[in-house]
Amino acid sequence: MIFFKRQNLKKVTKIVSLAGILLLSGQGFSQQKTYCNPINIDYGYCPIPNFVTQGKHRATADPVITNFKGEYYLFSTNQWGYWHSSDMLNWKFISRKFLRPEHKVYDELCAPSLSFVNDTLLVIGSTHTKDFPLWMSKNPKTDDWKELVHKSEAAAWDPQIFWDKEKDEVYMYYGSSNLYPLYGVKLNRKTFQPEGERIPVLALNDDEHGWERFGEHNDNTFLQPFTEGAFMTKYKNKYYLQYGAPGTEFSGYADGVYVGSNPLGPFEYQSHNPFSYKPGGFARGAGHGATYQDTNNDYWHVSTIVISTKNNFERRIGIWPAGFDEDGILYSNTAYGDYPTFLPSQKKNHLQESFSGWMLLNYNKPVQVSSTLGGFQPNFSNDEDIKTYWSAKTGAKGEYLISDLGEKSTIYAIQINFADQDVELMGKPETTTGHKYIIYSSNDGKNWKIAVDKSKNTKDVPHDYIELEKPITARYLKVENIQMPTGKFAISGFRIFGKGAGQKPDAVQNFAPLRAEARKKGERRSVWFKWQQEPNADGYVIYFGKSPEKLYGSIMVYGKNEYYFSGLDRSDAYYFQIEAFNSNGIGPKSEIKKSE
């Protein structure tokens, strides 16, 4: 029963921001250079009645992006349409129902497959029945789709159709289960129906791989972990079969990869796994995604971010710089991955230069508000926990929040993450009034200037991100509500980015990864990190990997001097390193420590 239910659940100068993309000032237009996770798109609201008993809310997951004819296309679960963008920042929604009336399901394209063959984009959703259509379009920038296959015989959950361009062959990979493996099957090139037997291509091995264990911290082993979200990327004649584990509800939701020389395997576990992983920070989770190239041929990975507050399947979307190193290792760079990150237009090195360097200025700093609803306290707005939020008592004009940075700081960008408190919508509304608000700045908390004016905004911007055309200097920022599209004025993260005026932290001292020795009894899939508290630190980033030159994994930790990590592979040696950060910058990296 759990298995069946799970599969169906997956489902001053005034500045005016236009769709969160262009800033209009007295000096004209300016194109943003950065974005910030979770990405700011008009997420639909959960359409499933049983999933909103604890509050109606926005939800999506299982994203896939494809670069098709120089345009980025984004599909994800239960959105009643899709997005496209020319710059990976400004996403335009195309309303579209892909399933026919007789299907009668809430999961309108749950965990969809998105790919292309030559000049044709292909889309199909998850199904257990052999009657879903496979759609095609040569012009997806408009609602211009036709059925390529009226009834697909593949009948796959979490499908991905992969076109092997060099061989001109088509394959499908699929599966979402804590009982069965992922499968692959060749499709007939003309009919796109299955050709030959399905082949098991990948199964979890959580006895060896700690990060595949079930639970928020890979330790709730009352249930077997799930494998899902198959995705194939071909690179230099190698086939990289990607998969999500152990469960979409968890901050440790991650993507791993196996590598082979043939489309249907055999595949071998990549030594550096999970390759997409982000268990700490504000935007947590980096599983069930897709790897794609931008117009510069650089790689990115799009994946699911977990909230899981009003329902286990309350989720968002994140985009991470990715790539293949000189040894063909697939990686995804999630360090500071929910801070401002450079867009493809900036052509940055994805391992070293993707982070803008703008730090979070108001973590756990003093907050003043106009009113507070029950236990939704003000400091939940800047505790770097997307699961918690402050809510005003109403959604009325004039409700406000003031963030005190503690000192004058240089502000480069602002992100407002609205929370869904007492919203009334389900599904995808045809129209919206948009989020209307004004942000003021002040040096003394008394005299205010307008920094951002969105009082006339008509766009739906649930994770609005504004990169200022010119940085401003201020100690206080005030966000004042004008109108909410629905619900109360509630914020899970009022995040201010820039450069503080103080000192960066020093190097972390006495960093010690504690792990059971290979020859002694102990849980070698887990490691306990301890270190001396750095007085000037807001938080720390721990890097890990199986080679001192490939510390591709990262964990962000706030306000502690220890972390218990359960995501190691049992048999292998690891290398670890740590650095401290605060609002002024990032301190030196520690000495690399090895653990056999």
Residue pairs with C-beta under 8 A, 6 or more apart in sequence:
2 178
2 223
3 177
3 178
3 179
6 176
6 178
6 226
7 126
7 128
7 157
7 176
7 177
8 107
9 51
9 312
9 313
10 61
10 62
10 77
10 107
10 110
10 111
10 126
10 158
10 176
10 228
10 248
10 313
11 48
11 51
11 77
11 78
11 106
11 107
11 110
11 313
12 449
12 450
12 451
13 25
13 26
13 27
14 25
14 26
14 450
14 453
15 23
15 24
15 25
15 450
15 451
15 452
15 453
15 466
15 468
15 469
16 23
16 24
16 453
16 454
16 456
17 23
17 24
17 452
17 454
17 457
17 464
17 466
18 24
18 459
19 90
19 459
19 461
20 40
20 89
20 90
20 459
20 461
20 464
20 465
20 466
21 31
21 32
21 87
21 89
21 90
22 29
22 30
22 31
22 32
23 29
23 30
23 32
23 466
23 467
23 468
23 469
25 469
25 470
27 469
30 469
31 87
31 345
32 89
32 343
32 467
33 342
33 343
33 345
33 346
33 356
33 467
34 340
34 341
34 342
34 343
34 356
34 358
34 413
34 467
35 88
35 89
35 319
35 340
35 341
35 343
35 465
36 338
36 339
36 340
36 341
36 413
36 415
36 463
36 465
36 495
36 497
37 283
37 305
37 318
37 319
37 320
37 337
37 338
37 341
38 283
38 305
38 316
38 317
38 318
38 338
38 386
38 417
38 463
39 91
39 316
39 317
39 318
39 319
39 463
40 461
40 462
40 463
40 464
40 465
41 74
41 83
41 91
41 93
41 317
41 463
42 93
42 432
42 459
42 460
42 461
42 462
43 58
43 59
43 60
43 79
43 316
43 317
43 462
44 58
44 59
44 60
44 78
44 79
44 80
44 427
44 428
45 56
45 57
45 58
45 59
45 420
45 423
45 425
45 426
45 427
45 428
45 429
46 52
46 56
46 57
46 58
46 59
46 78
46 311
46 313
46 314
46 426
47 78
47 80
47 106
47 108
47 426
47 427
47 428
48 78
48 106
49 426
51 59
51 311
51 313
52 310
52 311
52 426
54 310
54 311
55 310
55 420
55 421
55 422
55 423
56 310
56 420
56 423
56 424
56 425
56 426
57 309
57 310
57 311
57 314
57 420
57 423
58 314
58 316
58 420
58 462
59 77
59 78
59 311
59 313
59 314
59 315
60 76
60 77
60 78
60 79
60 315
60 316
60 317
61 76
61 77
61 111
61 248
61 288
61 304
61 313
61 315
61 317
62 76
62 77
62 110
62 111
62 112
62 158
62 229
62 248
62 288
62 304
63 74
63 75
63 76
63 288
63 289
63 290
63 302
63 303
63 304
63 317
64 74
64 75
64 76
64 112
64 113
64 114
64 160
64 231
64 289
64 290
64 302
65 72
65 73
65 74
65 114
65 290
65 292
65 300
65 302
65 319
66 72
66 73
66 114
66 115
66 116
66 121
66 290
66 292
67 292
67 293
67 294
67 295
68 116
68 121
68 140
69 119
70 86
70 295
71 84
71 85
71 86
71 141
72 84
72 85
72 86
72 88
72 292
72 294
73 82
73 83
73 84
73 114
73 121
73 140
74 82
74 83
74 84
74 85
74 91
74 302
74 317
75 82
75 109
75 112
75 114
75 123
76 112
76 317
77 107
77 109
77 110
77 111
77 112
78 106
78 107
78 108
78 109
78 110
79 108
79 109
79 428
80 95
80 96
80 97
80 108
80 427
80 428
81 93
81 94
81 95
81 96
81 97
81 428
82 93
82 94
82 96
82 123
82 140
83 91
83 92
83 93
83 94
84 91
84 92
84 94
84 140
84 141
85 91
85 92
87 343
87 344
87 345
88 294
88 300
88 319
88 343
88 344
89 343
94 140
94 141
94 142
94 143
95 143
95 428
95 430
96 143
96 145
97 108
98 108
98 109
98 123
98 125
98 133
98 135
98 145
99 105
99 108
99 109
99 125
99 132
99 133
100 133
102 131
103 131
103 132
107 125
107 126
108 125
109 123
109 125
109 126
110 125
110 126
111 125
111 126
111 157
111 158
111 159
111 176
111 228
111 229
111 288
112 123
112 124
112 125
112 126
112 159
113 122
113 123
113 124
113 125
113 159
113 160
113 161
113 172
114 121
114 122
114 123
114 290
115 121
115 122
115 160
115 161
115 162
115 163
116 122
116 163
117 163
117 170
119 138
120 136
120 137
120 138
120 148
121 136
121 137
121 138
121 140
122 134
122 135
122 136
122 148
122 161
123 134
123 135
123 136
123 137
123 145
124 132
124 133
124 134
124 135
124 152
124 154
124 159
124 161
125 132
125 159
126 156
126 157
126 158
126 159
126 176
127 152
127 155
127 156
127 157
128 155
128 157
129 155
130 151
130 152
130 153
130 154
130 155
131 151
132 151
132 152
132 155
133 147
133 148
133 149
133 150
133 151
133 152
134 147
134 148
134 149
134 152
134 161
134 192
135 145
135 146
135 147
135 148
136 145
136 146
136 147
136 148
137 144
137 145
137 146
138 144
148 192
149 191
149 192
149 193
152 192
152 193
153 193
153 194
154 172
154 174
154 185
154 187
154 193
154 194
156 172
156 174
156 175
156 183
157 174
157 175
157 176
157 228
158 174
158 175
158 176
158 228
158 229
158 230
158 288
159 172
159 173
159 174
159 230
160 172
160 173
160 174
160 230
160 231
160 232
160 290
161 170
161 171
161 172
161 187
161 192
162 170
162 171
162 172
162 173
162 232
162 234
162 263
163 169
163 170
164 170
164 171
164 234
164 263
165 234
166 234
166 237
167 263
168 189
169 186
169 189
169 263
170 186
170 187
170 188
170 189
170 192
171 184
171 185
171 186
171 187
171 232
171 263
171 264
172 184
172 185
172 187
172 194
173 182
173 183
173 184
173 201
173 230
173 231
173 232
173 241
174 182
174 183
174 230
175 181
175 182
175 183
175 227
175 228
175 230
176 226
176 227
176 228
176 229
177 226
177 227
177 228
178 214
178 223
178 224
178 225
178 226
178 227
179 224
181 200
181 201
181 202
181 203
181 227
182 200
182 201
182 202
182 203
182 227
182 228
182 230
182 241
182 243
183 198
183 199
183 200
183 201
184 198
184 199
184 201
184 230
184 241
184 263
184 264
184 265
185 194
185 195
185 196
185 197
185 198
185 199
186 194
186 195
186 196
186 263
186 264
187 193
187 194
187 195
188 194
188 195
199 264
199 265
201 230
201 241
201 258
201 264
201 265
201 267
202 227
202 230
202 241
202 243
202 258
202 267
203 227
204 212
204 225
204 227
204 245
204 246
205 212
205 269
206 212
206 213
206 214
206 224
206 225
206 245
206 246
207 570
208 525
208 569
208 570
208 571
209 256
209 269
209 273
209 525
209 569
209 570
210 218
210 525
210 526
210 566
210 567
210 568
210 569
210 570
211 218
211 245
211 246
211 252
211 254
211 256
211 273
211 274
211 277
211 566
211 567
211 568
212 218
212 225
212 227
212 245
212 246
212 256
213 219
213 221
213 225
213 246
213 525
213 566
214 220
214 221
214 222
214 223
214 224
214 225
214 226
214 246
214 247
215 221
215 246
215 247
215 250
215 252
216 249
216 250
216 251
216 252
217 252
217 564
217 566
218 246
218 252
218 525
218 566
218 567
219 566
225 245
225 246
225 247
226 244
226 245
226 246
226 247
226 248
227 243
227 244
227 245
228 243
228 244
228 245
228 248
228 288
229 242
229 243
229 244
229 255
229 287
229 288
229 289
230 241
230 242
230 243
231 241
231 242
231 243
231 255
231 289
231 290
231 291
232 239
232 240
232 241
232 242
232 263
233 239
233 240
233 242
233 291
233 330
234 240
235 324
235 328
235 330
236 324
236 328
237 261
238 259
238 260
238 261
238 328
239 259
239 260
239 261
239 262
239 263
239 265
239 267
240 257
240 258
240 259
240 270
240 291
240 330
241 257
241 258
241 259
241 260
241 265
241 267
242 255
242 256
242 257
242 275
242 289
242 290
242 291
242 330
243 255
243 256
243 257
243 258
244 253
244 254
244 255
244 287
244 288
244 289
244 303
244 304
245 253
245 254
245 256
245 274
245 287
246 252
246 253
247 253
248 285
248 287
248 288
248 304
248 306
248 312
248 313
248 315
249 306
249 308
249 312
249 313
250 285
250 306
250 308
251 279
251 280
251 284
251 285
251 306
252 277
252 279
252 285
252 567
253 285
253 286
253 287
253 288
253 304
253 306
254 274
254 276
254 277
254 278
254 279
254 285
254 286
254 287
254 567
255 274
255 275
255 276
255 277
255 286
255 287
255 288
255 289
255 301
255 303
255 332
256 269
256 270
256 273
256 274
256 275
257 270
257 273
257 275
257 330
258 265
258 267
258 268
258 269
258 270
259 267
259 268
259 270
259 328
259 330
260 266
260 267
260 268
270 329
270 330
271 329
271 546
271 572
272 329
272 331
272 545
272 546
272 547
272 550
272 552
272 553
273 569
274 287
274 553
274 567
275 301
275 322
275 329
275 330
275 331
275 332
275 552
276 286
276 287
276 289
276 301
276 303
276 320
276 322
276 332
276 334
277 286
277 332
277 334
277 553
277 554
277 567
278 284
278 285
278 286
278 318
278 320
278 334
278 337
278 338
278 554
278 556
279 285
279 555
279 567
280 555
280 556
280 557
280 558
281 337
281 338
281 384
281 556
281 558
282 338
282 384
282 385
282 386
282 417
282 493
282 495
283 305
283 316
283 318
283 337
283 338
283 386
284 305
284 306
284 386
285 303
285 304
285 305
285 306
285 315
285 318
286 301
286 303
286 304
286 305
286 318
286 320
286 332
286 334
286 337
287 303
287 304
288 303
288 304
289 301
289 302
289 303
289 304
290 301
290 302
290 303
291 299
291 300
291 301
291 322
291 330
292 299
292 300
292 301
292 302
293 299
293 300
294 300
294 344
295 344
296 344
296 347
298 321
298 323
298 344
298 347
298 350
299 321
299 322
299 323
299 324
299 350
300 319
300 320
300 321
300 322
300 344
301 319
301 320
301 322
301 332
302 317
302 318
302 319
302 320
303 317
303 318
303 320
304 315
304 316
304 317
304 318
305 315
305 316
305 317
305 318
305 386
306 314
306 315
307 314
307 315
307 316
307 386
307 387
308 314
308 315
308 387
309 387
309 388
310 420
316 463
318 337
318 338
320 332
320 333
320 334
320 337
321 332
321 333
321 341
321 348
321 350
321 351
321 354
322 330
322 331
322 332
322 333
322 350
323 330
323 331
323 333
323 350
323 351
324 330
324 331
325 331
325 351
325 550
329 550
329 552
331 351
331 550
331 552
332 552
333 350
333 351
333 354
333 552
333 554
334 554
335 355
335 541
335 543
335 554
335 556
336 355
336 541
336 556
339 355
339 356
339 358
339 359
339 360
339 497
340 355
340 356
340 358
340 412
340 413
340 465
340 467
340 497
341 354
341 355
341 356
342 348
342 353
342 354
342 355
342 356
348 354
356 412
356 413
356 497
357 585
358 412
358 413
358 497
358 498
358 499
359 497
359 498
359 499
359 500
359 581
359 582
359 583
359 584
359 585
359 586
360 384
360 495
360 496
360 497
360 538
360 583
361 405
361 409
361 411
361 496
361 497
361 498
361 500
361 583
362 382
362 403
362 404
362 405
362 477
362 494
362 495
362 496
362 583
363 382
363 383
363 384
363 538
363 539
363 558
363 583
364 379
364 382
364 383
364 384
364 538
364 559
365 382
365 403
365 404
365 405
365 406
366 403
366 404
366 406
367 378
367 379
367 381
367 382
367 390
367 401
367 402
367 403
367 404
368 378
368 401
368 402
368 404
369 378
369 390
369 392
369 399
369 400
369 401
369 402
370 392
370 398
370 399
370 400
370 401
371 392
371 393
371 394
371 399
372 378
372 390
372 391
372 392
372 393
373 391
373 392
373 393
373 421
373 488
373 490
374 391
376 389
376 390
376 391
376 421
376 490
377 390
378 390
378 401
379 390
380 388
380 389
380 390
380 492
381 389
381 390
381 401
381 403
381 491
381 492
381 493
381 494
382 403
382 493
382 494
382 495
384 493
384 539
384 558
385 492
386 417
386 492
386 493
387 492
388 492
389 419
389 421
389 490
389 491
389 492
389 493
390 401
390 419
390 490
390 491
390 492
391 419
391 421
391 488
391 489
391 490
391 491
392 399
392 481
392 488
392 489
392 490
393 399
393 488
394 488
394 489
395 422
395 481
395 483
395 484
395 486
395 487
395 488
395 489
396 481
396 489
397 481
397 482
397 483
398 480
398 481
399 480
399 481
399 489
400 478
400 479
400 480
400 481
401 478
401 479
401 491
401 494
402 445
402 476
402 477
402 478
403 476
403 477
403 478
403 494
403 496
404 445
404 475
404 476
405 474
405 475
405 476
405 477
405 496
405 500
405 583
406 475
407 475
407 500
407 501
407 502
408 443
408 473
408 474
408 475
408 501
409 473
409 474
409 475
409 496
409 498
409 499
409 500
409 501
409 583
410 471
410 472
410 473
410 498
410 499
410 501
411 441
411 451
411 468
411 471
411 472
411 473
411 474
411 477
411 496
411 497
411 498
412 467
412 468
412 471
412 497
412 498
412 499
413 465
413 466
413 467
413 468
413 497
413 498
414 439
414 452
414 465
414 466
414 468
414 477
414 494
414 495
414 496
414 497
415 463
415 464
415 465
415 466
415 493
415 494
415 495
415 497
416 435
416 437
416 461
416 463
416 464
416 479
416 491
416 493
416 494
416 495
417 462
417 463
417 491
417 492
417 493
417 494
417 495
418 435
418 462
418 463
418 464
418 484
418 490
418 491
418 492
419 490
419 491
419 492
420 487
420 490
421 487
421 488
421 490
422 487
422 488
423 486
423 487
424 486
424 487
425 485
425 486
432 458
432 459
432 460
432 485
433 458
433 483
433 485
434 457
434 458
434 459
434 460
434 461
434 483
434 485
435 454
435 457
435 459
435 460
435 461
435 462
435 464
435 483
435 484
435 485
436 454
436 455
436 456
436 457
436 481
436 482
436 483
436 484
437 454
437 455
437 457
437 479
437 480
437 481
437 482
438 450
438 452
438 453
438 454
438 455
438 479
438 480
438 482
439 450
439 451
439 452
439 453
439 454
439 466
439 477
439 478
439 479
439 480
440 448
440 449
440 450
440 451
440 477
440 478
440 480
441 448
441 449
441 451
441 472
441 474
441 476
441 477
441 478
442 448
442 449
442 474
442 475
442 476
442 477
442 478
443 473
443 474
443 475
443 476
444 475
444 476
445 475
445 476
448 478
451 468
451 472
451 474
451 477
452 466
452 468
454 461
454 464
454 482
455 482
460 485
471 498
477 494
477 496
479 491
479 494
481 489
499 583
499 584
499 585
500 582
500 583
500 584
500 585
501 584
502 536
502 582
502 583
502 584
503 536
503 584
504 536
504 581
504 582
504 584
504 585
504 586
504 587
505 534
505 536
505 537
505 580
505 581
505 582
505 586
505 587
506 534
506 536
506 580
506 587
506 588
507 534
507 579
507 580
507 587
507 588
507 589
507 590
508 531
508 532
508 534
508 537
508 540
508 578
508 579
508 580
508 587
508 590
509 531
509 532
509 534
510 530
510 531
510 532
511 529
511 530
511 531
511 532
511 576
511 577
511 578
511 590
511 591
511 593
512 529
512 530
512 531
512 593
513 527
513 528
513 529
513 574
513 576
513 593
513 595
514 527
514 528
514 529
514 530
515 522
515 524
515 526
515 527
515 528
515 568
515 574
515 595
516 522
516 523
516 524
517 596
518 524
518 571
518 596
524 568
524 570
524 571
525 566
525 567
525 568
525 569
525 570
526 564
526 565
526 566
526 568
527 564
527 565
527 568
527 574
527 576
527 595
528 562
528 563
528 564
528 565
529 542
529 562
529 563
529 564
529 565
529 576
529 578
530 561
530 562
531 540
531 561
531 562
531 578
532 561
533 561
534 540
534 580
534 587
536 580
536 582
536 584
537 580
537 581
537 582
537 587
538 558
538 559
538 581
538 582
538 583
539 556
539 557
539 558
539 559
539 580
539 581
539 582
540 556
540 557
540 578
540 579
540 580
540 581
541 554
541 555
541 556
541 557
541 578
541 579
541 581
541 586
542 554
542 555
542 557
542 563
542 565
542 576
542 577
542 578
543 551
543 552
543 553
543 554
543 576
543 577
543 578
543 579
543 589
544 551
544 553
544 554
544 555
544 565
544 574
544 575
544 576
544 577
545 551
545 552
545 553
545 574
545 575
546 569
546 572
546 573
546 574
546 575
547 575
548 575
548 592
548 594
551 575
551 576
551 577
551 592
555 563
555 565
557 563
568 574
573 594
573 595
573 596
574 594
574 595
575 592
575 593
575 594
575 595
576 592
576 593
576 594
576 595
577 589
577 590
577 591
577 592
577 593
578 589
578 590
579 586
579 587
579 588
579 589
579 590
580 586
580 587
581 587
